Amino acid sequence: MIKSILERAGHRVGLIGTIANYIGDEKISDSSRTTPESIELQEMFYKMSEANVDYVVMEVSSQSLKLHRIDGSYFDIAVFTNFSKDHISLKEHSDMNDYFNSKLQLFKMCQRGFVNSDDFKCERIIYEAKNCMIKTYSIDNMSDLTAKDITITNSSVDFKVKIGMKNERVRVNIPGRFSVYNSLAAISVAISQGVDAEKIKEGLENLLIPGRSELVPNSKDLTIMIDYAHTAESLENILSAVKSYTTGKIICVFGCGGDRDATKRPQMGEVSGRLADFSIVTTDNPRTEEPKKIIEDIEKGISKTKGKYKIVVDRKEAIKEAIDMATRKDIVILAGKGHETYLEINGQKFDFDEREIVKEILKNK
């Protein structure tokens, strides 16, 4: 979002993130991790400097902060969107306190920050990052920038927000309440850089992000959405968003990654069982774990709800079953993979692009 707005304002922008790394419209590499290793990161900065980039927008992961990948880097602005239970495992963060303290380091490495004041960790960030000038944004609580009069449809959100002296109507083609929060963060950064309201609105309205509430076009007029939701909170966000506008059934296909926080598995099961009309529990990057064991953990949560569900270990078959039962009034949510085009099993990545799989299934339907 920030990249799109700054480019509309005429700036040359570099992007380093989970999906890929860019200089302007040119993709310089796919991402193997959210934040590259330190040497690779500095090489990217050098390339961007040589290409006369005005801004670098990057995702700084908690893991990269903990492992000192970004030591020696200088940041002008840091943004905090939300804090939820994720990345807790032997290979990542030992507990939530370690996770948060790692995130917090970013605000000790920059001059200015923007924080979501609806998140319960906001006050602690403001207290701890004493040398960082922090402003806030929100939907519910008092803040420096607040969204009002929010409308959510199956393809977009729009809301009012004060930019300069005027209340502006902003539209983003990514449905869900979380899109409003992300937009507010981007708008906060843009305002701080002197971008005018029209460029901000253009940048957000023309934005498309692979794997984030991404609708798969098809000739059958079925609503099939691919989303990266892979935590209980993100799954609840997307299911709650579609529940507010879908007139038919919500059919959710999801799994949980292996070698990651196992406690989120029953939590995700409970969320889907509670919010979806029908859940299909399947495989999602089992890595070195047995897929059936992961699914058993998910089932512990979903079985506590009244939600209808089915277990289909093969993810392609799970997608096919979801599409087969869907009508034009329904929505099929393929959660967890998002922009990823692979399944990771026992250290190997196998081609698995859900867009192509959906096309193949519908071709034979």
ABEGO torsion letter per residue (X at the ends): XAAAAAAAAGBBBBBBBAABBBBEABBABBBABABBBAAAAAAAAAAAAAAGBABBBBBBBAAAAAAGAABGBBBABBBBABBBBBGBBAABBABAAAAAAAAAAAAAABABBBBBAABAAAAAAAAABAABBBBBBBAABBBABBBBGBBBBAABBBBBBBBEABBBBBBBABBEAAAAAAAAAAAAAAAAAGBBAAAAAAAAAABBBBGBGBBBBBAAGBBBBBBABABAAAAAAAAAAAAAABABBBBBBBBBBBGBBAAAAAAAAAAAAAABABBBBBBBGAEABBAAAAAAAAAAAAAABABBBBBBABAAAAAAAAAAABBAABBBBBBGAEABABBBBGGBBBBBBAAAAAAAAAAAX
